[in-house]
Amino acid sequence: MPRLELRAQPSRAWSVGSPLLALAITMLLGSVLFVALGKDPLQGLRVFFWEPINSAEAWGELSMKATPLLLIGLGLAMGFRSNVWNIGAEG
């Protein structure tokens, strides 16, 4: 039976390549979904990737929507680092 073993050092190429590969796969699958819905995939990708950053008003909207998510992530990271787990169940 094959076993997984840790590398002595992480691969530098994959530490850069894996996020780029994830982005490329996401864009590819998104384009396939847009085509399946009968929409222009380039227009859809432009709306998702370019519209949120093309003006000062868009940056304001983006930061307003991202701030609560960043605060939640910061709070969760602090809890996880201190080994305090909360699954959100009552009582």
N, C-alpha and C positions, 0 to 999 in steps of 0.2 A: 504494500500500500504506500503511495507516495506521501511524503511529508513536506510541509512548508518550513523553510528555515530562514531566519533573519539574515540579511546581508550585513557584512562588517560595516559598510558605509552605504548610505542611500545613494541611488543613482541620480546624478546631477541632471542628466538629460530628461529623466522621467519626472523629476520635480518641476521642471519647466514644461515638459511636453504633456503631462496628464491634464492640467487645466485647459491647455489649448485643444487637446483632443476632445475633452468634454464639451467645450464651446462649439467645436466643429460638428460634433454629433448632435448637439442640441439644435444648432441651426439647420442641419440636414433634416432631422426629424420634424422640426417645425415647418420647414418648407414642404415636406411631404404632406403634412396635415393641411396646410393652406391649399395645396393643389387638390387634395381630396375634397375640400369644402368648396372648390371652384373659385378661389380667391388668388390674387397675384401674390406669390411668395415674397418677392422683393419689396413690395409695398408693405406687407405684413412685418417683415424683418426691420424695415425702416421705422415703422411705428413703434416697435418694441425696443430697438436699440438707439435710434437717432433722436426721435421726438423728445424723450425725457432729458436730453442734454443740449438742445439746440438754442435755448434762449434763457435769459435771466429768470423769467417767470417759471419756466420749466424746471430750472435748478431749485427754485424755491419750493415748488410742488414736490419735487423728488426728495428734498431734505425734510419737508414736513411729513412725508409718508415713511421715510427711512428712520427718522429719529426714534419712534417707539420701538421699532424692530431692533435697533442698535442697543437701546436701553435694556430690552428684554434679554438680548444676547449677552450683554455685560453682566447682568444679574445672574443669569444661568451659569456663565463661566466662573464667576466668583464662587457660587455654590458648589459647582463640580470640583473646582480646585481645592476647596476645603472639605471635600467628601460629605457634603450635606445634600441629600437627595430629596426632591419633592416631586411626586408624580401627580400632584394636584387633586388627590382624593380627599373628600371630606372625612373628618373624624379619624 
